[in-house]
Amino acid sequence: MSTTLDGVIQDRISFLQEQLGAEDDPAYIRTFRTQIKILQNTQLDRLEELITIRRNDLQACKNAIETENVFAELDALEWLQRQAQRLADA
């Protein structure tokens, strides 16, 4: 188990990639790929701001696919926030 935030993020990305299979539902694949993209590209100094933006976006969603995307992004951002806090407290 990694003890740095970068290591924890890489472990999570590896886990998400292992969950992907060619026979999986496209929505399932899209969700994991969205989370991977967020984990790879999020600037930690903007984490709180991005979570707030995504929560607001969630309220404005008009269709199921858009809602699923925002939920996936928000889930990854909130996971990242929890991990950063956990490591800061350690």
N, C-alpha and C positions, 0 to 999 in steps of 0.2 A: 504494500500500500504506500502510495506516494505521500510525502510530507510537505511538498511545495505546491502552490496553486497551479503552476504550469504542469506539474506531474499529475495532479488530480484531474485537470482538464484533459490531458492526453489519455489518461486511463478511461475517462468517461467517453471520449470520442472513440477509442478502441472498442469499448463495450457496445456503443451504439452501432458501430460498423459491423460488429459480429452478429448483431440482431437482424441485419438486412439479408434477405434471400430473394432470389429471382422469382420464386413462386408467391411471394408476399403480395398482399393487396397494395395497389398503387398509393392509396391514402396513407397506409402504414409506412411505406418507404418514404413518401414525401415528408411525413412528420419527423422521422429520424434524420433525414438529410437536412431539414430545416434546423433541427436542434444542433447538428454537427456544425453547420455553417455559422450559427450564432456563437457557439463555443469557440470556434476558430477566429472569429472576427470582432468580438466585442471588446471595446476599450473599457477597462475596469473603472477608469475615472468617470465614465458616463453611465455606469451601471444603474444607479438610482433613477437618473433621468430617463433612460431607455425603458425601465420597468414602468414608470409613470406613463410614458407615451404609449406603450403597448396596452396598458390597462384602459386608457382612454380609447385607443383604437378598437379594443374589444367591444366597447359599448356602441361603436358606430358601424360594426360589421353588418353587411347586408345579405350575405349568403353563407352556406355551410362550409365551402372550401376556404373562403376568406377567414371565417371564424376558426377553423382547424389550424390554419397557418399562424394566426395570431396566438392561439392557445399554445402551439408548439414553441413559438418564439418566447412567449412569456414563461413557459415551463422551464426552458433552458436558462433564461435570465435569472429566474428565481432560484434555480438550482445553483447557479454560479454565485449568486449573492450569499446563499447559505454556506457554500464551501469557503468563500473568502472570509466570512465571519467566523466560521469554525476554526480556520487556520490562524486567524488574527487572535482568537481567544486562547489558542494553545500555547 
